[in-house]
Amino acid sequence: MIGALLRHAIRAAAVAGGAAAATAGARYMGSRRIVASEKLGRALMDTQRIEEALPYTIDESEAALAACAVYLINVAYEAASGISGPPTLDPIGHERTISSDSSGTTATITTTAHEPETRWQFDVVIPGLARISGSRRLEASRFSGSHIKMKTPDTVTIRYDNGYSARIESDLEFASNLLRLVGPQTQLIGNVNLSDNRGNVGLLRIDAAGVVTGTITRGPNIVGRFDGNLTSGLTFRSNSPVAA
């Protein structure tokens, strides 16, 4: 079940970054109207992976940690999708809040710095389920022809009301091609480090082709493996039928 869940999650994120036919100039001008903190907040509000992980927090904690990792990958992809130039930034100290009337979930994003890199603190509250807190940096962008690259390291802690918690640290870079007309316009590359309060530790790697590999270990044992890619889907396979 968890494999199918993760496969769907990553495919949805990749499709969201699909490019429409447009000129490079139109994409660049459109990207300048993107408010980075609002885009991050909308991505953080996509908490389906966090909700689906809840049943696994009790007896299959490695699967819960895997789902939390997918949440962060989705956030990183969705927050980057469509940005092909410098985004609009809130003033330092500005607090932006996004909320859902149906679920009561709220995401608060505070801009804490502009130079030498943009920084945000964020907090997401899912009533009766979990709280997500963390920080994001947007390091200097690099233009190369029709490409733009930006590094977006994230540090995230996910605390469930039932006591389970996960910590995820990413070292990701996203690349956008201003002239790409077919396939995903946005690429995501880098490493994601995982750990939780049940003794699980993991590492995911996303290469330039979007291929994802990685494992979760508990002590000396590998308790689960990731494989797949950002286009066709990511699968997590647990090696232990019952895990604390």
Secondary structure, 3 states (H helix, E strand, C coil): CHHHHHHHHHHHHHHHCECCCCCHHHHHHHHHCCEHHHHHHHHHCCCHHHHHHCCHHHHEHHHHHHHHHHHHHHHHHHHHCCCCCCCECCCCCCEEEEECCCCCCEEEEEEEECCCCEEEEEEEEECCCEEEEEEEEECCCEEECCEEEEECCEEEEEEECCCCEEEEEEEEEEEEECCCCCCECEEEEEEEEEEECCCEEEEEEECCCCEEEEEEEECCEEEEEEEEECCCEEEEEECCCCEC
